[in-house]
Every structure is written in C-alpha cells, then in structure tokens.
Amino acid sequence: MSRKSRRRMERTAQREQGAEESRNENKNERREKGSKGTFIKYAAVVIVTLLVVFAARAFLFGNTVNPVSASQQQGLGTGADTTTGTGTQGSGSPIEVRVTMTGYNYQPNPIRLKVGVPARLVVDLNTVGGCMRSIQIPGLGVSKYVSPGDNVIEFTPTKAGTFRMQCSMGMGQGVVIVEDATGAVPAGTNDLASAPAAGGSCGAGGGGCGCGGAR
C-alpha cells in the first residue's frame, strides 16, 4: 500500500472518529437536557401541589365557624372569669358577666363591677330556672325576670359597695361587689346582713316553681 493511500485511510478514520465523537456528544447533551427538563417538570408539579394544599388549608381554617345552638345563644354571653367574677370589657363598652347557678347560689360569686360603668349580666337559662330567674339586686335598684330571648340584665351601678343578689323568693343568693374609681370597695356600704329569710312560694304551676332546676 502506498504512502498516499495510508494517509487517505488515516484521514478517513479520523473523520469517522470525529463524527462518532460528535454523535456521542449530541447524545449526551440530549440526555442532559432531558434530565433537566424532567427535573424542572417535577419541581413545577411539587410547587403547584404545595400551593394548592396551602390555599385549601387557608380557605378551610379561615372560614371555619363553630356552630352555636339556640340554647347557647339564649343562655350564654361572651363569657366571664367565673373564678374571680370579673366580666369581660372592651374599650368604652359595658362589663359583661355570664351568670350561672350552682345549687342555690348565683355564680360567679362575687360578681365584680365598677361604679359608673354599664354592666350586662347574661343569665345562662340552662342552669338558672324557676323563680331563680326573677333576679334582684335591691341595693342597686335592679329587678328583672329573665326568659328565653330576654336573658340580659343591663344597668349602671351608681354607688360602690357590697350588695346582695337574690331571687324574688330569697332562695337564690349571690353577691355583687362594686368598686369605686380607685378600685376600692367601701366597707360602710354592705347590705348582706339584711338578706331576707328564704321561703314562700311563687305560685307557679300549683306545685311550686321548681326553683332548683332550669326549665
């Protein structure tokens, strides 16, 4: 074989080798592009899924409303601290206290109010029944019979002191403490000693009023 033929064959082999390398490079590039495209598609699916999940959670938890039964709407107010008897109060709003009954005692006991500040006693009719619904605070001139649809007693204490709270028959008992502007309670204003003896009958139903339970 002549030298010229060998050179020709070498050049042909080099061209074929170069073409093969070029084809391999193209294959590798396509493979890399395919991998990148798959990764991008997967990442996009994950991001969209997370966005949908978060949007669904925000919608569900942002629009959840706890149902309130009719009896709760009648007998329950916005709530109060039944340990201390201090009601809830917003800026410029009345002091609101939820009143319940345990045995023959109105709760919270005592109820704490402030002189000159409007008060709202929201009576829980699920626990307060019979003549216990005829609520009086004689020392503050308060007297009202609460009933379904009208279970809120509203008044503004005009003097500080310790006052008796009772039902009309004197069987249900409680205490209302009204603080003055400084938060003090005058010891000289206290009508608890004048509490009437329990007894009598309200004449409801011919067999008593059922003072011990709700109705």
C-alpha positions, 0 to 999 in steps of 0.5 A, spaced: 500 500 500 502 506 498 504 512 502 498 516 499 493 511 500 495 510 508 494 517 509 487 517 505 485 511 510 488 515 516 484 521 514 478 517 513 478 514 520 479 520 523 473 523 520 469 517 522 472 518 529 470 525 529 463 524 527 462 518 532 465 523 537 460 528 535 454 523 535 456 521 542 456 528 544 449 530 541 447 524 545 449 526 551 447 533 551 440 530 549 440 526 555 442 532 559 437 536 557 432 531 558 434 530 565 433 537 566 427 538 563 424 532 567 427 535 573 424 542 572 417 538 570 417 535 577 419 541 581 413 545 577 408 539 579 411 539 587 410 547 587 403 547 584 401 541 589 404 545 595 400 551 593 394 548 592 394 544 599 396 551 602 390 555 599 385 549 601 388 549 608 387 557 608 380 557 605 378 551 610 381 554 617 379 561 615 372 560 614 371 555 619 365 557 624 363 553 630 356 552 630 352 555 636 345 552 638 339 556 640 340 554 647 347 557 647 345 563 644 339 564 649 343 562 655 350 564 654 354 571 653 361 572 651 363 569 657 366 571 664 372 569 669 367 565 673 373 564 678 374 571 680 367 574 677 370 579 673 366 580 666 369 581 660 370 589 657 372 592 651 374 599 650 368 604 652 363 598 652 359 595 658 362 589 663 359 583 661 358 577 666 355 570 664 351 568 670 350 561 672 347 557 678 350 552 682 345 549 687 342 555 690 347 560 689 348 565 683 355 564 680 360 567 679 360 569 686 362 575 687 360 578 681 365 584 680 363 591 677 365 598 677 361 604 679 359 608 673 360 603 668 354 599 664 354 592 666 350 586 662 349 580 666 347 574 661 343 569 665 345 562 662 337 559 662 340 552 662 342 552 669 338 558 672 330 556 672 324 557 676 323 563 680 331 563 680 330 567 674 326 573 677 333 576 679 334 582 684 339 586 686 335 591 691 341 595 693 342 597 686 335 598 684 335 592 679 329 587 678 328 583 672 325 576 670 329 573 665 326 568 659 328 565 653 330 571 648 330 576 654 336 573 658 340 580 659 340 584 665 343 591 663 344 597 668 349 602 671 351 601 678 351 608 681 354 607 688 360 602 690 359 597 695 357 590 697 350 588 695 346 582 695 343 578 689 337 574 690 331 571 687 324 574 688 323 568 693 330 569 697 332 562 695 337 564 690 343 568 693 349 571 690 353 577 691 355 583 687 361 587 689 362 594 686 368 598 686 369 605 686 374 609 681 380 607 685 378 600 685 376 600 692 370 597 695 367 601 701 366 597 707 360 602 710 356 600 704 354 592 705 347 590 705 348 582 706 346 582 713 339 584 711 338 578 706 331 576 707 329 569 710 328 564 704 321 561 703 314 562 700 312 560 694 311 563 687 305 560 685 307 557 679 304 551 676 300 549 683 306 545 685 311 550 686 316 553 681 321 548 681 326 553 683 332 548 683 332 546 676 332 550 669 326 549 665 
